[in-house]
Amino acid sequence: LLNDPKSARFVEDFLDQWLDLHAIDDTTPDNKLYPEYDDTLKFASLRETRATFAKVLRENRSVRDFVAPDWMLADFRLAEHYGLSNVKSASLKSVPAPHGSPYGGLWTQPAILKVTADGSSTSPVKRGVWIARRLLGTHISPPPPNIEPINPDTSGATTVREQLALHSAGGTCVSCHKKFDPYGFALESFDVMGQYRTKYRVLDEKLAALPANQRQDKQLWVDGLAVDCGGVTPEGDEFSDIIELRKLLAEQPEKLAWGVIWHLTTYATGEPSGPLDRRAIPQIVNSAKKDAYRQRSITQGLVQTDPLGSR
Protein backbone atom coordinates (compact mmCIF):
# COMPACT_ATOMS: atom_id res chain seq x y z
CA LEU A 1 0.00 0.00 0.00
CA LEU A 2 2.88 2.38 0.72
CA ASN A 3 4.02 1.95 -2.89
CA ASP A 4 0.62 2.94 -4.27
CA PRO A 5 0.32 6.51 -5.62
CA LYS A 6 -2.68 6.92 -3.31
CA SER A 7 -0.24 6.96 -0.38
CA ALA A 8 0.38 10.62 -1.31
CA ARG A 9 -2.94 11.42 0.40
CA PHE A 10 -1.65 9.78 3.59
CA VAL A 11 1.55 11.85 3.41
CA GLU A 12 -0.35 15.11 2.98
CA ASP A 13 -2.95 14.40 5.67
CA PHE A 14 -0.44 13.07 8.19
CA LEU A 15 1.99 15.97 7.75
CA ASP A 16 -0.82 18.51 8.05
CA GLN A 17 -1.53 17.01 11.46
CA TRP A 18 1.97 16.04 12.63
CA LEU A 19 3.94 19.06 11.41
CA ASP A 20 1.12 21.66 11.48
CA LEU A 21 1.39 22.26 7.74
CA HIS A 22 -2.33 23.05 7.75
CA ALA A 23 -1.31 26.38 9.35
CA ILE A 24 0.84 27.55 6.44
CA ASP A 25 -1.57 30.39 5.62
CA ASP A 26 -2.30 31.44 9.20
CA THR A 27 0.32 34.20 9.03
CA THR A 28 1.99 36.25 6.30
CA PRO A 29 5.54 37.59 6.74
CA ASP A 30 5.61 41.39 7.06
CA ASN A 31 6.49 42.61 3.56
CA LYS A 32 8.42 45.56 4.99
CA LEU A 33 10.72 43.27 6.94
CA TYR A 34 10.68 40.29 4.58
CA PRO A 35 10.05 41.52 1.02
CA GLU A 36 11.75 38.41 -0.39
CA TYR A 37 8.94 36.12 0.74
CA ASP A 38 6.46 35.19 -1.99
CA ASP A 39 3.89 32.55 -2.89
CA THR A 40 6.42 30.74 -5.04
CA LEU A 41 8.53 30.05 -1.97
CA LYS A 42 5.47 29.09 0.08
CA PHE A 43 4.23 26.49 -2.40
CA ALA A 44 7.75 25.20 -3.07
CA SER A 45 8.36 24.80 0.65
CA LEU A 46 5.16 22.80 1.12
CA ARG A 47 6.14 20.48 -1.73
CA GLU A 48 9.62 20.14 -0.22
CA THR A 49 8.45 19.07 3.23
CA ARG A 50 5.93 16.58 1.88
CA ALA A 51 8.42 15.20 -0.64
CA THR A 52 11.07 14.88 2.08
CA PHE A 53 8.85 12.67 4.22
CA ALA A 54 7.73 10.71 1.16
CA LYS A 55 11.36 10.07 0.16
CA VAL A 56 12.28 8.87 3.65
CA LEU A 57 9.24 6.59 3.63
CA ARG A 58 9.62 5.35 0.03
CA GLU A 59 13.33 4.61 0.35
CA ASN A 60 13.00 3.33 3.94
CA ARG A 61 15.54 5.79 5.25
CA SER A 62 16.38 6.29 8.91
CA VAL A 63 14.50 8.89 10.93
CA ARG A 64 17.92 10.54 11.35
CA ASP A 65 17.22 12.06 7.95
CA PHE A 66 14.51 14.19 9.53
CA VAL A 67 17.25 16.23 11.26
CA ALA A 68 20.60 15.38 9.66
CA PRO A 69 20.37 14.10 6.07
CA ASP A 70 23.25 14.26 3.61
CA TRP A 71 20.80 15.35 0.90
CA MET A 72 18.27 18.10 0.24
CA LEU A 73 15.36 18.59 -2.13
CA ALA A 74 15.26 21.84 -4.08
CA ASP A 75 13.80 23.55 -7.12
CA PHE A 76 14.98 26.90 -8.49
CA ARG A 77 13.15 28.93 -5.81
CA LEU A 78 14.37 26.80 -2.92
CA ALA A 79 17.88 26.86 -4.41
CA GLU A 80 17.76 30.65 -4.20
CA HIS A 81 16.56 30.41 -0.59
CA TYR A 82 19.29 27.92 0.35
CA GLY A 83 22.08 29.55 -1.62
CA LEU A 84 22.48 26.63 -4.03
CA SER A 85 23.86 27.52 -7.45
CA ASN A 86 23.41 24.25 -9.30
CA VAL A 87 19.60 23.85 -9.33
CA LYS A 88 17.61 25.53 -12.11
CA SER A 89 14.68 23.11 -12.38
CA ALA A 90 11.05 23.95 -11.65
CA SER A 91 10.63 20.47 -10.15
CA LEU A 92 12.24 19.20 -6.96
CA LYS A 93 15.64 17.56 -7.32
CA SER A 94 17.65 15.65 -4.74
CA VAL A 95 21.06 17.27 -4.26
CA PRO A 96 23.89 16.70 -1.77
CA ALA A 97 23.62 18.85 1.34
CA PRO A 98 26.49 21.38 1.35
CA HIS A 99 29.08 20.69 4.03
CA GLY A 100 28.58 22.92 7.04
CA SER A 101 25.20 24.19 5.89
CA PRO A 102 22.76 25.27 8.64
CA TYR A 103 19.98 23.73 6.54
CA GLY A 104 19.03 20.07 6.48
CA GLY A 105 16.04 17.99 7.53
CA LEU A 106 12.43 18.82 8.25
CA TRP A 107 13.08 21.15 11.16
CA THR A 108 15.04 23.75 9.16
CA GLN A 109 12.77 23.81 6.12
CA PRO A 110 10.97 27.10 5.36
CA ALA A 111 7.48 25.58 5.64
CA ILE A 112 8.18 24.41 9.20
CA LEU A 113 9.92 27.62 10.21
CA LYS A 114 7.00 29.65 8.88
CA VAL A 115 4.28 27.76 10.76
CA THR A 116 6.30 28.06 13.99
CA ALA A 117 6.59 31.87 13.74
CA ASP A 118 4.30 34.83 13.26
CA GLY A 119 4.50 37.45 10.54
CA SER A 120 7.21 39.62 12.07
CA SER A 121 8.98 37.76 14.87
CA THR A 122 10.11 34.35 16.05
CA SER A 123 9.75 32.75 19.47
CA PRO A 124 12.21 30.18 20.87
CA VAL A 125 9.40 29.00 23.14
CA LYS A 126 7.01 28.24 20.28
CA ARG A 127 9.66 26.62 18.13
CA GLY A 128 11.21 24.78 21.07
CA VAL A 129 7.87 23.31 22.12
CA TRP A 130 7.24 22.31 18.50
CA ILE A 131 10.57 20.39 18.32
CA ALA A 132 10.01 18.73 21.70
CA ARG A 133 6.43 17.67 20.92
CA ARG A 134 6.51 17.03 17.18
CA LEU A 135 9.95 15.59 16.50
CA LEU A 136 10.87 14.07 19.87
CA GLY A 137 7.45 13.12 21.26
CA THR A 138 8.16 14.85 24.58
CA HIS A 139 5.13 15.60 26.73
CA ILE A 140 4.96 19.33 27.43
CA SER A 141 2.30 20.47 29.88
CA PRO A 142 0.38 23.64 29.01
CA PRO A 143 1.54 26.76 30.90
CA PRO A 144 -0.35 27.78 34.06
CA PRO A 145 -3.33 30.02 33.28
CA ASN A 146 -1.79 33.02 35.10
CA ILE A 147 1.40 33.08 33.00
CA GLU A 148 1.52 35.93 30.48
CA PRO A 149 3.12 35.18 27.09
CA ILE A 150 6.23 37.03 25.97
CA ASN A 151 5.55 40.10 23.87
CA PRO A 152 8.32 40.40 21.26
CA ASP A 153 10.46 43.53 21.48
CA THR A 154 10.08 44.74 17.92
CA SER A 155 12.47 47.64 18.57
CA GLY A 156 15.32 45.15 19.02
CA ALA A 157 16.49 46.80 22.25
CA THR A 158 16.58 43.56 24.26
CA THR A 159 17.46 40.05 23.19
CA VAL A 160 14.95 37.23 23.13
CA ARG A 161 17.13 35.37 25.61
CA GLU A 162 16.94 38.31 28.05
CA GLN A 163 13.18 38.52 27.70
CA LEU A 164 12.81 34.79 28.25
CA ALA A 165 15.11 34.80 31.28
CA LEU A 166 12.81 37.30 32.97
CA HIS A 167 9.72 35.42 31.85
CA SER A 168 10.81 32.02 33.19
CA ALA A 169 12.73 33.11 36.29
CA GLY A 170 11.82 31.28 39.47
CA GLY A 171 9.01 28.91 40.31
CA THR A 172 8.28 25.85 38.21
CA CYS A 173 8.78 27.69 34.92
CA VAL A 174 12.53 27.03 34.75
CA SER A 175 12.29 23.25 34.96
CA CYS A 176 9.67 23.14 32.20
CA HIS A 177 11.43 25.60 29.90
CA LYS A 178 14.62 23.51 30.08
CA LYS A 179 12.77 20.80 28.16
CA PHE A 180 12.29 22.91 25.04
CA ASP A 181 13.94 26.35 25.12
CA PRO A 182 17.35 25.06 23.95
CA TYR A 183 15.85 23.73 20.71
CA GLY A 184 14.05 27.01 20.16
CA PHE A 185 17.22 29.05 20.67
CA ALA A 186 19.00 26.98 18.02
CA LEU A 187 16.16 27.73 15.60
CA GLU A 188 16.59 31.46 16.24
CA SER A 189 19.17 31.02 13.47
CA PHE A 190 16.21 31.32 11.08
CA ASP A 191 13.76 34.15 10.53
CA VAL A 192 10.00 33.94 9.99
CA MET A 193 10.38 32.82 6.37
CA GLY A 194 13.05 30.23 7.19
CA GLN A 195 16.04 32.25 5.97
CA TYR A 196 19.31 31.75 7.85
CA ARG A 197 20.40 34.83 9.81
CA THR A 198 23.10 35.98 12.21
CA LYS A 199 21.27 39.19 13.19
CA TYR A 200 17.64 40.12 13.72
CA ARG A 201 15.90 42.44 11.29
CA VAL A 202 14.49 45.65 12.75
CA LEU A 203 12.16 47.99 10.91
CA ASP A 204 13.61 51.41 10.05
CA GLU A 205 10.72 53.47 11.39
CA LYS A 206 11.65 56.65 9.49
CA LEU A 207 11.78 54.96 6.11
CA ALA A 208 8.70 52.86 6.81
CA ALA A 209 6.73 56.02 7.64
CA LEU A 210 7.37 57.57 4.21
CA PRO A 211 4.59 57.50 1.59
CA ALA A 212 4.65 54.37 -0.55
CA ASN A 213 5.91 56.22 -3.64
CA GLN A 214 8.90 57.59 -1.69
CA ARG A 215 10.00 54.31 -0.14
CA GLN A 216 9.64 52.22 -3.27
CA ASP A 217 12.64 49.95 -3.87
CA LYS A 218 14.20 51.01 -0.57
CA GLN A 219 15.24 48.48 2.07
CA LEU A 220 13.03 49.24 5.04
CA TRP A 221 14.90 47.20 7.62
CA VAL A 222 18.28 47.39 9.34
CA ASP A 223 20.37 44.86 11.23
CA GLY A 224 19.50 44.59 14.90
CA LEU A 225 21.07 42.54 17.68
CA ALA A 226 23.11 39.45 16.97
CA VAL A 227 21.37 36.07 17.18
CA ASP A 228 22.45 33.94 20.15
CA CYS A 229 21.65 30.37 19.14
CA GLY A 230 23.65 28.31 21.63
CA GLY A 231 22.35 26.34 24.57
CA VAL A 232 22.36 23.18 26.64
CA THR A 233 20.08 20.25 25.82
CA PRO A 234 17.85 18.70 28.51
CA GLU A 235 20.47 15.91 28.70
CA GLY A 236 23.20 18.43 29.56
CA ASP A 237 24.99 18.56 26.19
CA GLU A 238 26.24 22.00 25.17
CA PHE A 239 25.97 23.29 21.61
CA SER A 240 26.94 26.59 20.04
CA ASP A 241 24.74 26.57 16.96
CA ILE A 242 22.23 24.66 14.86
CA ILE A 243 24.95 22.52 13.27
CA GLU A 244 26.16 21.19 16.62
CA LEU A 245 22.60 20.56 17.84
CA ARG A 246 21.89 18.68 14.61
CA LYS A 247 24.75 16.29 15.38
CA LEU A 248 23.46 15.74 18.92
CA LEU A 249 19.93 14.93 17.75
CA ALA A 250 21.22 12.61 15.02
CA GLU A 251 22.94 10.61 17.76
CA GLN A 252 19.55 10.02 19.45
CA PRO A 253 17.49 8.34 16.72
CA GLU A 254 15.42 6.50 19.30
CA LYS A 255 13.92 9.85 20.36
CA LEU A 256 13.14 10.77 16.76
CA ALA A 257 11.57 7.34 16.26
CA TRP A 258 9.48 7.81 19.41
CA GLY A 259 8.21 11.16 18.14
CA VAL A 260 7.20 9.78 14.75
CA ILE A 261 5.52 6.71 16.23
CA TRP A 262 3.65 8.77 18.82
CA HIS A 263 2.11 11.00 16.18
CA LEU A 264 1.53 8.18 13.70
CA THR A 265 -0.44 6.38 16.40
CA THR A 266 -2.57 9.45 17.06
CA TYR A 267 -3.17 9.89 13.34
CA ALA A 268 -3.96 6.22 12.73
CA THR A 269 -6.34 5.80 15.68
CA GLY A 270 -7.93 9.23 15.47
CA GLU A 271 -7.51 9.89 19.17
CA PRO A 272 -4.79 10.86 21.66
CA SER A 273 -2.49 8.03 22.72
CA GLY A 274 -3.87 6.01 25.62
CA PRO A 275 -2.40 3.42 28.03
CA LEU A 276 -2.42 0.68 25.38
CA ASP A 277 -0.50 2.90 22.97
CA ARG A 278 2.02 3.92 25.63
CA ARG A 279 2.84 0.26 26.21
CA ALA A 280 3.17 -0.50 22.51
CA ILE A 281 5.30 2.47 21.44
CA PRO A 282 8.47 1.38 23.31
CA GLN A 283 8.12 -2.05 21.69
CA ILE A 284 7.96 -0.50 18.23
CA VAL A 285 10.96 1.72 18.99
CA ASN A 286 12.99 -1.25 20.23
CA SER A 287 12.04 -3.29 17.18
CA ALA A 288 12.98 -0.41 14.85
CA LYS A 289 16.45 -0.25 16.41
CA LYS A 290 17.33 -3.53 14.64
CA ASP A 291 16.71 -1.79 11.32
CA ALA A 292 18.50 1.49 12.17
CA TYR A 293 15.15 3.20 12.90
CA ARG A 294 14.02 3.19 9.29
CA GLN A 295 10.69 4.88 8.55
CA ARG A 296 8.98 2.14 6.60
CA SER A 297 9.87 -0.39 9.27
CA ILE A 298 8.43 1.94 11.92
CA THR A 299 5.19 2.35 9.97
CA GLN A 300 4.82 -1.39 9.41
CA GLY A 301 5.64 -2.05 13.07
CA LEU A 302 2.80 0.21 14.13
CA VAL A 303 0.29 -1.49 11.81
CA GLN A 304 1.15 -4.86 13.31
CA THR A 305 0.75 -3.88 16.97
CA ASP A 306 -2.14 -3.81 19.40
CA PRO A 307 -3.04 -0.10 19.18
CA LEU A 308 -4.42 -0.64 15.69
CA GLY A 309 -5.42 -4.28 15.89
CA SER A 310 -7.66 -3.67 18.88
CA ARG A 311 -9.58 -0.80 17.27
GIKA-V907594 format. One record per residue. N is the residue number from 1. PHI is phi in degrees with one decimal (* if undefined). Layout:
N;PHI + N;PHI
This chain:
1;* + 2;-67.2 + 3;-84.4 + 4;-73.2 + 5;-55.3 + 6;-66.2 + 7;-64.9 + 8;-60.6 + 9;-66.9 + 10;-61.5 + 11;-58.5 + 12;-65.2 + 13;-66.1 + 14;-65.8 + 15;-70.0 + 16;-58.9 + 17;-82.6 + 18;-67.9 + 19;-100.5 + 20;64.2 + 21;-65.4 + 22;-61.6 + 23;-95.8 + 24;-59.6 + 25;-99.9 + 26;-68.2 + 27;-133.8 + 28;-129.4 + 29;-55.2 + 30;-56.4 + 31;-72.9 + 32;-80.3 + 33;-87.7 + 34;-130.8 + 35;-66.2 + 36;-72.2 + 37;-70.8 + 38;-148.6 + 39;-65.4 + 40;-61.2 + 41;-67.4 + 42;-59.7 + 43;-68.3 + 44;-64.4 + 45;-68.9 + 46;-64.0 + 47;-60.7 + 48;-61.1 + 49;-65.1 + 50;-66.6 + 51;-69.9 + 52;-64.9 + 53;-63.0 + 54;-62.3 + 55;-67.1 + 56;-61.0 + 57;-70.5 + 58;-62.5 + 59;-94.4 + 60;52.2 + 61;-84.5 + 62;-70.6 + 63;-63.5 + 64;-55.5 + 65;-67.5 + 66;-74.7 + 67;-124.9 + 68;-144.2 + 69;-80.2 + 70;-99.7 + 71;-141.5 + 72;-140.9 + 73;-109.0 + 74;-154.0 + 75;-111.9 + 76;-62.8 + 77;-73.4 + 78;-67.7 + 79;-61.1 + 80;-63.0 + 81;-62.6 + 82;-87.7 + 83;77.8 + 84;-93.7 + 85;-103.3 + 86;-108.0 + 87;-121.4 + 88;-120.1 + 89;-76.3 + 90;-83.4 + 91;-104.4 + 92;-70.2 + 93;-125.5 + 94;-85.6 + 95;-130.5 + 96;-63.7 + 97;-72.6 + 98;-59.1 + 99;-63.0 + 100;77.7 + 101;-73.0 + 102;-72.7 + 103;-89.2 + 104;149.1 + 105;93.2 + 106;-57.1 + 107;-69.8 + 108;-111.8 + 109;-85.4 + 110;-59.2 + 111;-63.8 + 112;-67.9 + 113;-68.3 + 114;-75.2 + 115;-73.0 + 116;-103.5 + 117;-139.1 + 118;-105.5 + 119;-75.7 + 120;-132.5 + 121;-145.2 + 122;-115.7 + 123;-132.5 + 124;-62.6 + 125;-68.1 + 126;-62.3 + 127;-70.5 + 128;-64.9 + 129;-62.2 + 130;-60.0 + 131;-61.7 + 132;-61.0 + 133;-78.2 + 134;-79.5 + 135;-88.1 + 136;-106.9 + 137;66.3 + 138;-82.5 + 139;-76.1 + 140;-118.6 + 141;-71.6 + 142;-64.8 + 143;-66.6 + 144;-57.1 + 145;-63.1 + 146;-93.7 + 147;-91.0 + 148;-82.0 + 149;-70.0 + 150;-74.5 + 151;-97.3 + 152;-56.7 + 153;-86.5 + 154;-70.8 + 155;-78.1 + 156;76.1 + 157;-79.1 + 158;-125.9 + 159;-78.5 + 160;-62.3 + 161;-63.7 + 162;-65.5 + 163;-62.8 + 164;-70.7 + 165;-61.3 + 166;-69.2 + 167;-65.2 + 168;-102.6 + 169;-65.3 + 170;76.0 + 171;60.9 + 172;-88.0 + 173;-61.8 + 174;-60.3 + 175;-62.6 + 176;-75.0 + 177;-63.3 + 178;-63.0 + 179;-74.7 + 180;-137.2 + 181;-54.5 + 182;-56.9 + 183;-64.1 + 184;-65.9 + 185;-64.9 + 186;-61.6 + 187;-79.6 + 188;-65.5 + 189;-64.7 + 190;-127.5 + 191;-84.1 + 192;-69.2 + 193;-104.5 + 194;85.8 + 195;-85.5 + 196;-64.6 + 197;-145.7 + 198;-114.5 + 199;-136.6 + 200;-78.2 + 201;-90.5 + 202;-127.2 + 203;-67.9 + 204;-81.4 + 205;-59.5 + 206;-66.3 + 207;-67.1 + 208;-64.1 + 209;-81.4 + 210;-69.5 + 211;-56.9 + 212;-55.1 + 213;-71.0 + 214;-91.4 + 215;-103.9 + 216;-60.3 + 217;67.9 + 218;-96.0 + 219;-75.3 + 220;-96.3 + 221;-125.2 + 222;-128.9 + 223;-71.4 + 224;-102.8 + 225;-68.7 + 226;-70.4 + 227;-81.3 + 228;-107.8 + 229;-113.5 + 230;-89.3 + 231;175.6 + 232;-131.6 + 233;-68.2 + 234;-57.1 + 235;-85.4 + 236;95.2 + 237;-90.1 + 238;-83.5 + 239;-144.6 + 240;-103.0 + 241;-161.1 + 242;-63.4 + 243;-67.1 + 244;-69.4 + 245;-65.6 + 246;-57.5 + 247;-63.5 + 248;-64.3 + 249;-69.0 + 250;-65.7 + 251;-84.7 + 252;-125.4 + 253;-62.4 + 254;-64.4 + 255;-70.6 + 256;-64.1 + 257;-63.3 + 258;-58.0 + 259;-60.6 + 260;-64.7 + 261;-63.7 + 262;-56.8 + 263;-79.2 + 264;-63.8 + 265;-63.7 + 266;-61.1 + 267;-64.9 + 268;-69.9 + 269;-92.4 + 270;76.2 + 271;-154.1 + 272;-57.0 + 273;-61.7 + 274;-108.9 + 275;-56.6 + 276;-62.9 + 277;-65.1 + 278;-66.5 + 279;-80.3 + 280;-79.2 + 281;-59.4 + 282;-59.3 + 283;-65.2 + 284;-67.0 + 285;-61.8 + 286;-62.6 + 287;-66.6 + 288;-67.6 + 289;-59.2 + 290;-63.2 + 291;-113.6 + 292;59.2 + 293;56.2 + 294;-82.1 + 295;-65.3 + 296;-65.5 + 297;-64.2 + 298;-63.5 + 299;-62.7 + 300;-66.3 + 301;-63.0 + 302;-65.5 + 303;-60.1 + 304;-92.3 + 305;-105.4 + 306;-59.4 + 307;-52.8 + 308;-92.8 + 309;-65.1 + 310;-91.4 + 311;-108.5
